[in-house]
């Protein structure tokens, strides 16, 4: 089997529909709706020379978006801190180690960009259990929990890793 290289490239506005569909297939419709909203907001800001602190990257195999990831640096927060903006891999590629490669490439980019700490927001529900285990296997530790964060009462959990 030929090793697959994960080369992340900056996302462009034309990638939004494929990226949103990938997030829908990898996660769920609610996450896809949020992705659509935040990605359109990001590119709208960019068109007006406004920095929203987001960086989106895609991995394409040929012309097809196979992975999406991003970073979000809050403009009002410490400049050394960054949050994971999105992270999804085409579900047809799960179980092949490609998600791990994609994630490692994104962390390498964060380090090259000068970030020292990375935070990840996820949720306590069973839907996100696999993601939580993945982040923990990547060296992220629980840093806090916000009870009753989502409208259904679900808690948010924040993970942290010093880069």
PyMOL commands that set and color helices and strands:
alter all, ss='L'
color gray80, all
select helices_A, chain A and resi 13-26+29-47+91-93+98-112+126-137
alter helices_A, ss='H'
color red, helices_A
select strands_A, chain A and resi 8-10+54-61+64-72+81-89+117-123+141-146+156-162
alter strands_A, ss='S'
color yellow, strands_A
deselect
rebuild
show_as cartoon
